[in-house]
C-alpha cells in the first residue's frame, strides 16, 4: 500500500520528468499550466498548500513500500462550510502504471479527506479519453454524476469531462 507525503520543492524534478508531453500535462492539469512544466509554475502550485488544517489544498507524492515515489495526487477546493473537496491532478509515474497505484493513492486520499478533514463529499473530474482513470475511480467507490460535453479542445479534438463523487457514508460502507 502506498503512503502519501506532502509534495515539495524536492519533488519538482521528478514530476517535471513524468509530465513530459503537452498532452499528458493537459490530462493531468487541464489548463492550469503551460507546457513545459517548470520549477516556477510548481512553486506557484504549492504556495499556501499543505498547512493542516488551514490550507484549502493539499498536494501529495505517493510512496510505495520500497520508498520510491510512484505518483502525485492533490485535494483542493476544500470547503469547511460544505464539508467538501475535490481530488485533482492524479498522476501515476512513468513505468508505474497498471500496478494498482492509482487505486491505492485515491484510497489513501479518501482516508485523509473523510477521516482527518471530516469531509462529507469528495468529487473529481476526469477526461473521457482516460478510461483507465475512470475505472480506478469507480473501483475506489466514486459514482458518475454527469458529463460536461466537449469542455476542452486539444489538437483539434474535444474532450468531455466525466464528473464523479463519493459521499462519506458510501466511503464508510466500502470493504476495508
N, C-alpha and C positions, 0 to 999 in steps of 0.2 A: 504494500500500500504506500502511496506517495504521501509526503507531508508537505504542507505549504509554509513557506517562509516569505517575509516581506522582500519584494523586488527592490533592488537599489542600484546605485551607480556601478557597483562592481559587476552587475549582470548585463549592462548595456551591450557590451561587445558580442556576447553570445546571442542575444535577441536580434541584434543587427545582422549577424551571420545567418540566423534562421530566416529572417524576413528579407529574402534576397531577390524578390521579384516584385514588380508593381502589382501583379495580380494577387500574390499572397498578402501583401500589405493591405490591399483593398478588402480581401476576405477577412483578414484579422481585425482591421480597424476602420472599415468603411472609408469615410473621407476625413478622418481625424488627422492623419499625417500625409505629407507629400513624400513621394519616393525620391531618393532613398531615405530610409530611416537614419537619423543622426543622433549623436550624443545630446545636442542642443534640444532637439524635439523630445527626447526621452527625459531630459531634465525638467522640461515643462510638464510632461506627463505625470511625473511623480511628485511634483510640487504640491504641498499640502495634503499628501496622502499618508496612510499608514500610521496615524496617530490615534490609537484606540482610546476612547470611543469618540473622539472629536471629529475625525475626518468624515467626509461624505463619500470617500472612495478608498479602497484598499487594493493594492496591486501585489501579486504574489508570484514567486517562482515555485515550481513543483520539483521536489527532490525525491528520487527513488530510493530503494533500500540499500543501494550501493553508493549513496551520497552523490549521485550525478543529477545535474539539473536537466529535467526532461520536458519541461513545459512552462507555460505562463498563463495566468488567469487573473481576472480582476473582478471586483464587486464595486459597483458605483451607483450613483443616483440614490444614495441611502436617504430615506425619509423616516425620521423618528416618529413624526405625527401619524403617518400612514403605515408604519412598520413594514416598509417595502424597500426593495433594492433591485438592481439589475446586474446580472452577470454579463461581463463584456470581455473582449479581447482574449478569447481562449485559443491557445496555440500549443500543439504538441510538437516538440522539436524534430528537426530532420533526423531520420533514421530511427525515430521512436514511435512512429505511427503504427497502429494496428496491434499494439501491445496492451490495450486497456487503460492507458494512462489518462485519456480524456475522462472516462467514467470515474476514475479514482480522483482526479482533480476536482471534478464537479461535486462528487460526494463529499470531499473534504471541505469545499467551499460552502456547501449547504449546511454542513455541521457548524461552521463558523456563523453563517447568517442566521440560522434558526436557533442554534444552541447558545452562542455567545452574544449576538446582537439582538436577540429576541424579535426577529422579523416574523411577519405573518405571510408575506408573499415575496417570491423572488421570480423575476421574469428574465427573458433574454430574447434576442433576435438573431436569426441565423439565415444566411442566404440560401435560397432553394437549390443552388448549384453545389451544395456541400452536404450530400445525403448521409455521409458517414457521421457528420456532426449532429444532424437531426436524429439519427439512430442512437447516438451516445446520449443525447438529452432525454429522449424517450426512455431509454434504459435507466436513466437516473431519476425518473418519475415525473418529468415535465410533460405537460399536455399542450397540444397545439390549440391556440385560441383564435388564430386567424392568419391571413396572409395579406401583406401590403404588396400589391402587384406593381412590378416594374419601377422599383424605387431607386435603382442605381443603374446608370449607363456606363458600361466598361467595354472599351474597344468595340463599340458598335452593337453590343448586346445588352439587353436589360436583364437585371437580376431582381427577383422578388424576395421579400423578407418574410420569413415564417416567424410569427410571434408565438412564444411559448412561455408557460409559467408553471410554478408549483406552489401550493399553499402549505402552511405549516402542518396542518392535520394530515395532508397527503404524504408529506415527508415523514412524519412520525409513524405512519402506517406501513412504510416500506420495510421489507425484510432487512434485518441487520447485517 
